[in-house]
Amino acid sequence: MSAYIPFSSLRTDSRAPDSPFSFGTAGTHTWRDFLAHVESFRLLVRSSPNERWVLNCDDLFLFCCALAAILQEGKEAMPCANTAPSFLGELMQAGTGLLCQQGIPGALRLRYLPDDSAALREVPSAFAPIDPASARVTLYTSGSTGKPKAFPKRLAELEAEAEELYRLWGGLLDGRRLYSTVNHQHIYGLLFSCLLPISAGIPFCSDQVRYPESLESLPDDDPILVCSPAFLKRIGDTDFAPGLFPGKPVIFSSGGVLPPEAARATKEKLGFAPLEIYGSTETGGIAWRASVSGTAWTPFRRNRVFLADDGRIAVASPYILDPAGFVSGDLGRFVEDGRFVLEGRADSIVKIEEKRVSLTEVESRLAESPFVSESAVIALSGKRQYLGAVIVLSEAGRKYFSGTKKKEINAHFHAHLSQYLEGAVIPKKWRFVAAIPRNAQDKVARADLEALFLKGDEITVSSVTVSGDSVSVSFVPEPESVFFDGHFPEYRLLPGVVQCDLAMRFCAEHLGSTLAITGIPRMKFKKPIEPGARVIFSGTYDRARARITFSFRDAASGAFFSEGTIVLGEQ
């Protein structure tokens, strides 16, 4: 197996020319291919005077090549998953260029070299060294507010963390191939899907694994899986037989805390209890734990983890530029052996009717119900502050409440919480959704939760089925929904604009499409959708053409309410 070599120390002779580097739909690529593409992309970077480069590339092989090229040229790399025009407009200041896969005006496009390219036949004569102390990588995170923030890093900090990961788990990883379900343009994916495998000589799949069902088609019996909690939570809903991978995989999870039931389902169906990493873009990895073995976290060896005066988790480490370290937004307490447990967010303590209440405690109490798969509770403001709860029903919950009016479901959970909480602090508004809204980093953004309460009880989803690039959603537009207000006062129906909005949101939530829209070239209305109708939405996302084709049908008769096509803009 290849020796571990830090990313900045790679040379042309670091690996055998024909040693495997990556694989995927674009083909199998070797160390020689990597060197040739890096050299090609260096010429692109060198052709411009820009000192900073925004890097957006879904293909992991091309991304790694471009990252190396930018840093070898002594430029600042700015990996970024968001190419919305408004966001790019904030980044593309003077002296900043854009390297990407797609054809964005003004960008330099990343492409695979042709198979007959002379550059692929010979190993480049030189592989420019990188100074990790001066090489800059700026990462972006949306945080809890939804507004992106820039976090500059030195390559030295990122390499120190990657090397620590290999020291801890290298014995488990050697000899395997890696598949990632997360975006490599954020810190977790950058470390685990790019820097770690390249330095350790671990071949990786250049395509992101987007759906749990895709795991059945992987050609490896013992893969490394880099996952998010959102991905692993869906493992329990698959029809995998226990022990999908006979050789036993290695599974990592980060981006949020993995619920115990999701960890147990992952171990049962995939054969390995996930290794969870707790950290952030600001801090890098803080601690880890083996899921299903308890709630306590073990700090990484080189970290000094302590509690700030207000009880928040703080960390000082080689991964953080500021020697004073960083104070997180999470509350915690230490246990006897030096490990710690998390006790919710510092901003999760709010005052309702002059009573202090922990949002985390309310969520924990909801989790005790067999009818709840997941929940999120936030404080809302009206004449006075009150709580709102967003709930994902479990399979048992969906069956139990099938055909039940929403008021009765609300009353059930109100009664459940009244066993533990005073009436004044029990949520006054309830939303039942197919999934808790999360951003690209698997974080719950407050703005997305608040948006669920802005328009009243719009729809009640009873089931969701995803197959490849298609999704089917059964739902009822609630009679009291404001969707029906003001369109035709004398005849209440679900407006076409709302139907298009639902189509885009269902596909974004379950298929990963963008919410940016370019146009609606086709829309046919055949029958009005009235309040209380039982509706089946069917949508297909054509990734290559950036289009959604969809229909809304009557669940009882099968008759079409409407059908259409939406053309999407860039993500």
Disulfide bonds with the S-S distance in Angstrom:
none
